[in-house]
Amino acid sequence: MKKLILILITCIFIPISAGGQKRYSEKILHGPWIQNLTHNSVTIMWITSDPSVPGILIGSDTSKMDLIYNSKDGMINAGDTLQKIRITGLQPGKRYMYRIYSRQIDIFEPYKITYNDTIVSQAYSFTTTSPQSKTTNFIVFNDVHNNSTKMASYLRNININNQDIWFFNGDMVDYVQDKYQITTGFLDTAVFWFAKTKPFIYVRGNHEARGRYARQFKDFLDFKDDSFYSSFDLGPVHFIILDCGEDKPDNNQYYYQLADFDNYRKEQLEWLKKEISTEKFRDASFRIVLCHMPIYKQAKMGYGMQYLSDNYGPVLEKAGIDLLLSGHTHSYAYLDREKSGFGYPVLVNSSNTFLEVSINNNEINVLVKDVNGNITNEIILKKSLK
């Protein structure tokens, strides 16, 4: 996320009201949720009921906190209801406390600006990542398709606090026709269970490319380099996130001449070829790829999957990845190195299971669980010689 940045104001906890007078029109409607967490930075997002000036109070405890605003081109961010604050300069592996500090704008005119409510939320926490970590624990969801109730059933039956990160591996919604559809589709449930304190990464599926607000989908999240495809390191794992694009040819009648995914996938493929040659990729204990559509060899596949198989499969095979995690088909399948067609294992998660993954320097352990938390399969992958 390219923002110019921070105003730091050291402050003791700021009271919600002055003189006992308080109007309660300003509300936090959704959030907060943690995004793009690294060893020295984090993004915190939320949605307010009224246009506001967003800020975050942050510190190692609640007795003394810094007030942080973001600015761009010399102007402090203000006037929106979707709030996003990027905080940099943090320390690796450290726990931080934070509060939302949001000022409601009453009048916003060229020569007159007045404020009403100031919201100071309860305190939440997050912990920055550590480059020295030897383990990684994460959860993978996919193909929930707006069924946040089913997602909540998953979450009731797992150890929330044991996870470092969460992945939404595509098609968490049917489409993005309404501006705030993602809040009811999955986001509010994620916030309730974990997203106030733990980060999630969204891997775009084909359904997120559909609907009136599909082009504004990124606004509600914070992606590394503002891209749907990226890479990052966490513990012993080098992760690669790929964007599958749509599942039909660009000239399909249902895209109404608004699709350009073939060119997009070509651009992404060139990035991937460079990515697998990097030192971080080569030196990682494990290399895991997440892509909504599986990349393997099958006798009969749709256009999008065939494109990925023909073009991306050989590149990933040459790279020697340890595991590819996907969904899309709504049916569970595990293809080991011999059966995938590309020499790497592929796990296709269904729409009714989720993955609980724990990794150390020696092995990957994947538990496949149903909606009630019952283990339906376990996969253990030992570290291979590269």
C-alpha positions in Angstrom: 0.0 0.0 0.0 1.6 3.3 -1.1 0.9 5.9 1.5 2.8 8.8 2.7 2.8 8.7 6.2 2.6 9.1 9.7 2.0 11.8 12.3 2.9 10.6 15.7 1.6 12.3 18.7 2.5 10.9 22.2 -0.5 11.0 24.4 -1.9 9.5 27.6 -5.2 7.8 27.0 -7.6 10.3 25.5 -11.1 10.5 27.1 -14.1 9.9 25.0 -15.9 13.1 26.0 -15.1 16.5 27.4 -17.3 18.2 30.0 -19.6 15.2 30.2 -21.3 16.1 26.9 -21.4 13.4 24.3 -23.3 12.7 21.1 -23.6 9.0 20.1 -24.3 9.3 16.4 -20.9 8.1 15.3 -20.5 4.3 15.3 -18.1 1.6 14.3 -20.2 -0.5 12.0 -17.7 -3.1 11.1 -14.2 -4.0 12.3 -11.5 -3.5 13.2 -9.6 -6.1 11.1 -5.8 -6.6 10.8 -4.2 -6.6 7.3 -0.7 -6.9 5.8 1.1 -7.6 9.0 4.9 -7.8 8.8 7.8 -7.8 11.2 7.7 -3.9 11.3 4.3 -2.8 10.1 0.6 -3.4 10.1 -2.6 -2.1 8.5 -5.8 -1.7 10.6 -9.2 -1.2 8.9 -12.7 -0.5 10.0 -16.0 1.1 8.8 -17.7 4.0 10.5 -21.3 5.2 10.2 -20.2 8.7 9.2 -17.4 10.4 7.4 -14.4 10.6 9.8 -10.8 11.4 10.4 -9.3 7.9 11.2 -6.6 7.5 13.7 -5.0 4.7 15.8 -3.7 4.9 19.3 -0.9 2.3 19.7 1.6 1.3 22.3 3.2 -1.5 24.2 0.5 -1.0 26.8 -2.6 1.2 27.3 -1.0 3.7 29.7 0.9 5.6 27.0 0.0 5.4 23.4 0.9 7.2 20.2 -1.8 8.7 18.0 -1.2 7.9 14.4 -2.8 9.4 11.3 -2.0 8.7 7.7 -1.4 11.4 5.2 -0.9 11.7 1.5 0.3 14.6 -0.6 0.4 16.7 2.5 -3.2 16.1 3.6 -4.3 13.9 6.5 -6.7 11.3 5.4 -10.3 12.3 6.1 -13.9 12.3 4.9 -14.5 8.6 4.2 -16.4 5.8 6.1 -14.1 3.0 5.1 -11.0 3.6 7.3 -7.5 2.3 6.7 -4.4 3.2 8.8 -0.9 1.9 7.9 1.5 1.8 10.8 5.3 1.4 10.2 8.4 1.4 12.4 7.3 -1.4 14.6 9.6 -3.9 16.3 9.7 -7.6 15.2 8.0 -10.2 17.3 6.5 -7.6 19.7 3.0 -7.4 21.1 1.2 -4.1 20.6 -2.0 -2.7 22.1 -4.2 -0.5 19.9 -7.5 1.5 20.0 -9.4 3.1 17.2 -9.5 6.9 17.5 -12.0 8.2 15.0 -13.4 11.8 14.7 -16.7 12.3 13.1 -16.9 15.1 10.6 -20.0 17.2 10.9 -19.3 19.9 8.3 -16.7 19.4 5.6 -16.5 22.5 3.4 -13.6 24.4 1.8 -13.3 27.0 4.5 -15.2 25.3 7.4 -14.7 21.9 9.0 -16.4 20.9 12.3 -16.4 17.7 14.3 -19.0 15.9 16.4 -18.2 12.5 18.1 -14.8 11.1 18.7 -14.8 7.3 19.1 -12.1 5.7 21.2 -12.6 2.0 21.1 -11.7 -0.7 23.6 -8.1 -2.0 23.5 -7.1 -4.8 21.1 -3.7 -6.4 20.5 -1.6 -7.9 17.7 1.9 -9.3 17.5 4.3 -8.5 14.7 6.0 -11.4 12.9 9.5 -12.5 13.8 12.1 -13.4 11.2 13.5 -15.8 13.8 10.4 -17.9 14.1 10.9 -21.6 13.4 7.2 -22.6 13.2 4.1 -21.4 11.3 0.4 -22.2 12.0 -2.4 -21.2 9.8 -6.0 -21.9 8.7 -7.4 -22.1 5.2 -11.0 -21.5 4.2 -12.4 -21.4 0.6 -15.7 -21.6 -1.3 -17.9 -20.4 1.6 -20.0 -18.4 -0.9 -21.6 -16.0 1.7 -22.4 -18.8 4.1 -20.9 -17.1 7.2 -22.9 -19.3 9.5 -21.0 -22.3 8.2 -17.7 -20.5 8.6 -18.6 -19.7 12.2 -19.3 -23.4 12.8 -15.7 -24.1 11.7 -14.4 -21.5 14.0 -16.1 -22.8 17.1 -14.1 -26.0 16.9 -10.5 -24.8 16.5 -7.8 -23.3 18.6 -8.1 -19.6 17.6 -5.1 -18.4 19.5 -2.7 -21.0 18.1 -2.9 -19.5 14.6 -0.4 -17.1 13.1 -2.3 -16.2 10.0 -5.5 -17.1 8.2 -6.1 -17.5 4.4 -9.3 -17.1 2.5 -8.5 -19.1 -0.6 -11.2 -17.6 -2.9 -14.9 -17.6 -3.5 -15.9 -16.5 0.0 -18.7 -14.5 -1.7 -20.8 -15.3 -4.7 -20.1 -12.0 -6.3 -19.5 -8.4 -5.2 -22.7 -6.6 -6.3 -23.2 -4.5 -3.1 -20.5 -2.3 -1.7 -20.6 -3.8 1.8 -21.5 -7.4 0.7 -18.2 -8.8 2.0 -19.0 -7.7 5.5 -22.0 -10.1 5.8 -20.4 -12.6 3.5 -17.4 -13.3 5.7 -15.8 -10.2 7.2 -18.0 -9.7 10.3 -17.6 -13.3 11.2 -13.8 -13.1 10.9 -13.8 -9.9 13.0 -15.9 -11.6 15.7 -13.6 -14.6 16.0 -10.1 -13.5 15.2 -9.5 -10.6 12.7 -9.2 -7.9 15.4 -6.0 -9.5 16.6 -4.8 -11.8 13.8 -4.2 -11.0 10.1 -5.8 -12.7 7.2 -4.7 -12.9 3.5 -7.3 -13.0 0.8 -6.6 -15.1 -2.3 -8.9 -13.9 -5.0 -11.1 -16.6 -6.6 -13.1 -16.3 -9.8 -16.4 -15.2 -8.1 -14.8 -12.1 -6.6 -14.3 -10.9 -10.1 -18.0 -10.7 -10.6 -20.4 -7.9 -9.8 -20.7 -4.1 -9.8 -18.2 -3.6 -7.0 -15.7 -6.3 -8.1 -13.3 -3.5 -9.1 -13.4 -2.0 -5.7 -12.9 -5.3 -3.8 -9.3 -4.3 -3.0 -10.6 -1.2 -1.1 -11.7 -3.4 1.8 -8.3 -5.1 2.2 -4.7 -4.3 2.2 -2.5 -6.3 -0.2 1.2 -6.4 -0.3 2.3 -4.0 -3.2 -1.5 -3.5 -3.9 -1.5 -6.8 -5.9 -3.6 -9.9 -5.8 -0.5 -11.9 -6.3 2.5 -11.7 -4.1 5.0 -13.6 -1.9 6.1 -13.4 1.7 8.0 -15.3 4.4 6.6 -16.5 7.7 8.6 -18.8 9.9 10.2 -21.6 7.8 7.7 -21.1 4.9 8.0 -19.0 1.7 4.4 -18.4 0.6 3.4 -17.6 -3.0 -0.1 -16.2 -3.6 -1.5 -16.6 -7.1 -4.6 -15.0 -8.6 -6.4 -17.6 -10.8 -8.6 -15.1 -12.7 -12.0 -16.1 -14.2 -12.8 -19.6 -15.2 -14.1 -19.0 -18.7 -12.5 -17.4 -21.8 -12.3 -13.6 -21.9 -14.8 -13.5 -24.8 -17.5 -15.5 -22.9 -20.9 -13.8 -23.3 -21.3 -13.4 -19.6 -18.3 -11.1 -19.3 -19.9 -8.6 -21.7 -16.5 -7.6 -23.2 -15.1 -6.5 -19.8 -12.6 -9.4 -19.1 -8.9 -9.2 -19.8 -7.7 -12.1 -17.7 -5.5 -13.8 -20.3 -3.2 -10.7 -20.4 -3.3 -10.5 -16.7 -2.3 -14.1 -16.2 0.6 -13.6 -18.7 1.8 -10.6 -16.6 1.5 -12.7 -13.4 3.4 -15.6 -15.0 6.4 -13.4 -15.8 6.4 -12.3 -12.2 6.2 -15.9 -11.1 9.2 -16.9 -13.2 11.3 -14.1 -11.5 9.9 -15.0 -8.0 11.1 -18.6 -8.0 14.6 -17.5 -8.8 14.9 -15.2 -5.7 17.2 -16.1 -2.9 14.3 -16.1 -0.4 12.4 -18.7 -2.4 15.4 -20.9 -2.9 16.6 -20.7 0.7 13.2 -21.4 2.4 12.7 -24.7 4.3 9.3 -25.0 2.6 7.7 -23.3 -0.4 3.8 -23.3 -0.4 1.6 -21.9 -3.1 -2.0 -20.8 -2.6 -4.2 -20.5 -5.7 -8.0 -20.8 -5.7 -8.0 -23.0 -8.8 -5.9 -26.2 -8.6 -2.9 -26.4 -10.9 -2.5 -30.0 -11.9 -2.9 -32.3 -14.9 -6.4 -33.7 -15.5 -8.1 -35.2 -18.5 -10.9 -32.6 -18.6 -10.7 -29.1 -17.2 -12.4 -25.8 -17.7 -10.7 -23.0 -19.6 -9.1 -21.2 -16.5 -7.8 -24.4 -15.0 -6.4 -25.6 -18.3 -4.6 -22.3 -18.8 -3.0 -22.5 -15.4 -2.1 -26.2 -16.0 -0.5 -25.5 -19.4 1.4 -22.3 -18.4 1.9 -22.3 -14.6 2.3 -26.0 -13.9 5.6 -26.5 -15.6 7.0 -23.4 -13.9 6.0 -24.6 -10.5 7.3 -28.1 -11.3 10.7 -26.7 -12.2 10.7 -24.6 -9.0 10.2 -27.7 -6.8 7.4 -26.3 -4.6 6.4 -28.4 -1.6 2.6 -28.0 -1.6 -0.1 -26.3 -3.6 -3.3 -25.4 -1.7 -6.5 -24.8 -3.7 -10.3 -25.1 -3.8 -12.8 -24.2 -6.6 -14.1 -27.7 -7.4 -16.1 -27.9 -4.1 -14.9 -31.5 -3.7 -11.9 -32.7 -1.6 -9.0 -34.3 -3.3 -5.3 -34.9 -2.5 -2.9 -35.7 -5.3 0.6 -36.6 -4.2 3.8 -35.8 -6.1 3.2 -38.8 -8.5 -0.4 -38.1 -9.2 -0.5 -34.3 -9.7 1.3 -34.5 -13.0 3.8 -31.9 -12.0 5.9 -33.5 -9.3 4.4 -31.5 -6.4 1.5 -32.4 -4.1 -1.9 -30.7 -4.6 -4.5 -30.4 -1.9 -8.0 -29.4 -3.2 -10.0 -28.3 -0.2 -13.8 -28.7 -0.5 -16.5 -26.2 0.4 -17.4 -28.2 3.5 -13.9 -28.7 5.1 -11.2 -26.4 6.3 -7.4 -26.9 6.7 -5.5 -26.5 9.9 -1.8 -26.5 9.0 1.2 -26.5 11.3 4.8 -26.4 10.0 8.2 -26.6 11.6 11.6 -26.9 10.0 11.2 -30.6 9.3 7.6 -31.2 8.2 4.2 -29.9 7.1 1.2 -31.3 9.0 -2.2 -30.7 7.4 -5.4 -31.6 9.3 -8.5 -31.6 7.1 -11.5 -31.0 9.3 -15.3 -30.9 8.8 -17.7 -28.3 10.0 -17.9 -29.9 13.5 -14.1 -30.0 13.8 -13.7 -33.7 13.2 -10.5 -34.7 11.4 -11.4 -36.3 8.0 -7.8 -36.6 6.8 -4.2 -35.9 7.9 -1.3 -35.3 5.5 2.3 -35.2 6.7 5.0 -34.0 4.2 8.6 -34.3 5.3 11.2 -31.8 4.3 12.8 -32.9 1.0 16.3 -32.3 -0.3 16.4 -29.5 -2.7 
